[in-house]
Structures are given as structure tokens and as C-alpha cells.
Amino acid sequence: MNWDQIEGKWTEMQGRVREEWGQLTDDDLAEAKGNREQLEGKLQQRYGKTKEEARQAVDDFLAKV
């Protein structure tokens, strides 16, 4: 699945995102609105990841779904 598909199905995908990153709040997901860069920023904030680590985490997530 690519990011365009996730963005288009964001409401449905929020559950999977929460399963992957449980520290993200509903507000975090609402703010991201399916925007990859926003999600990566939230991962940096909540998990203390670098930009590269957050990008890799999202890439890994995409490979799973």
C-alpha cells in the first residue's frame, strides 16, 4: 500500500496507526489528517525519533499494510 492510499482511507487506517504507535493520541491522528510529514513529526515528538528514524518507521509501516 502506498501513502496516497493511506491518506485516502485515513479514517479507516487510524486504528492500524494506533496499533503501531500506541503513544499517539486521537488528537495527534486528527491533526495529521493522513499527511505523512505531519505523522512523522508526531512520531518525532512522542517517541523522540530523528527525522530519518521517523521516516524509516513510516516506511516500515507501509511495508506491513
C-alpha positions as CSV (number, residue, x, y, z in Angstrom):
1,M,0.0,0.0,0.0
2,N,1.3,3.4,-0.8
3,W,0.8,6.6,1.2
4,D,-1.8,8.0,-1.2
5,Q,-4.0,5.0,-0.5
6,I,-3.5,5.5,3.3
7,E,-4.2,9.2,3.0
8,G,-7.5,8.4,1.1
9,K,-8.5,5.9,3.7
10,W,-7.2,7.8,6.8
11,T,-10.3,7.3,8.9
12,E,-10.1,3.6,8.4
13,M,-6.3,3.5,8.8
14,Q,-6.2,5.3,12.1
15,G,-6.8,2.1,14.1
16,R,-3.8,0.4,12.5
17,V,-1.7,3.5,13.1
18,R,-2.7,3.5,16.8
19,E,-1.8,-0.2,17.0
20,E,1.7,0.5,15.6
21,W,2.3,3.6,17.6
22,G,0.2,3.5,20.8
23,Q,1.6,6.7,22.2
24,L,-0.1,8.7,19.5
25,T,-3.3,10.3,20.7
26,D,-6.6,10.7,18.8
27,D,-5.8,14.4,18.7
28,D,-2.4,13.6,17.1
29,L,-4.1,11.5,14.4
30,A,-6.7,14.1,13.8
31,E,-4.1,16.8,13.4
32,A,-2.1,14.6,11.0
33,K,-5.2,14.1,8.8
34,G,-3.3,11.5,6.7
35,N,-0.4,13.8,6.0
36,R,2.8,11.7,6.1
37,E,5.0,14.6,7.1
38,Q,2.6,15.5,10.0
39,L,2.6,11.9,11.1
40,E,6.4,11.8,11.0
41,G,6.5,15.0,13.1
42,K,4.2,13.4,15.7
43,L,6.4,10.3,15.8
44,Q,9.4,12.6,16.4
45,Q,7.6,14.4,19.3
46,R,6.1,11.4,21.0
47,Y,8.9,8.9,20.5
48,G,12.0,11.2,20.4
49,K,12.9,9.9,16.9
50,T,15.1,11.7,14.5
51,K,13.6,12.8,11.2
52,E,15.3,9.9,9.5
53,E,14.1,7.4,12.1
54,A,10.5,8.6,11.8
55,R,10.6,8.4,8.0
56,Q,12.0,4.8,8.3
57,A,9.3,3.9,10.8
58,V,6.6,5.0,8.4
59,D,8.3,3.2,5.5
60,D,8.3,0.0,7.6
61,F,4.6,0.5,8.5
62,L,3.8,0.9,4.8
63,A,5.5,-2.4,4.0
64,K,3.3,-4.2,6.6
65,V,-0.1,-2.9,5.5
